[in-house]
Amino acid sequence: SILNVTIDVNTSINLNHLKIYGQGATANERLLVAIGVGDTLNVAGNFEMVSAGSDTLNTFNLNLGTIDVKGNLISDLYARGGTTLIKITGNTAQKYSGNAGWFPDIELNTTGSFEPDVGVVYFGCGNLTVTNGSFTSPTDLYIRKSFVVSGGTFLHNNGRVYFEPEIQ
């Protein structure tokens, strides 16, 4: 079955940390989280897209809207992208962690950096756009849609970059 959740705010809202957390009640459930069209969730701290760790939740997606993140990003196996734009704008050294799953679209526009946390060898997302700042790739980088570097720095010193289109 499909579980639907909607986050609808009046244009934008400021949050300290944001955790999109899914758990299914029966086997193979899918969680769809939608942010209102044109809405922005401003996150001063970390953004997590994770599950309860049970095998009842098959996947979950994050669609529409924008999440502006000043802290770190964390994902797990059940995170399965979506259409939400996640903007990395912390102007500091921001980290990403989780060696499975993938984020929706990522845009790096910071004077800081976005790099893997200790031990992280994987990062996956829909679109990856670097307009400013420094993106350091892990060993394996998975891009499901488009890859654009119009400014800033993209560093990939070892491993592979995979272009793996999302099956609709």
Secondary structure as UniProt FT lines:
FT   STRAND          2..7
FT   STRAND          12..15
FT   STRAND          18..22
FT   TURN            27..28
FT   STRAND          29..35
FT   TURN            37..38
FT   STRAND          40..43
FT   STRAND          47..51
FT   TURN            55..56
FT   STRAND          57..63
FT   STRAND          66..69
FT   STRAND          73..75
FT   TURN            77..78
FT   STRAND          79..82
FT   STRAND          85..88
FT   STRAND          93..97
FT   STRAND          102..103
FT   STRAND          105..116
FT   TURN            118..119
FT   STRAND          122..125
FT   STRAND          128..136
FT   STRAND          140..143
FT   STRAND          147..149
FT   STRAND          153..155
FT   STRAND          160..163
//
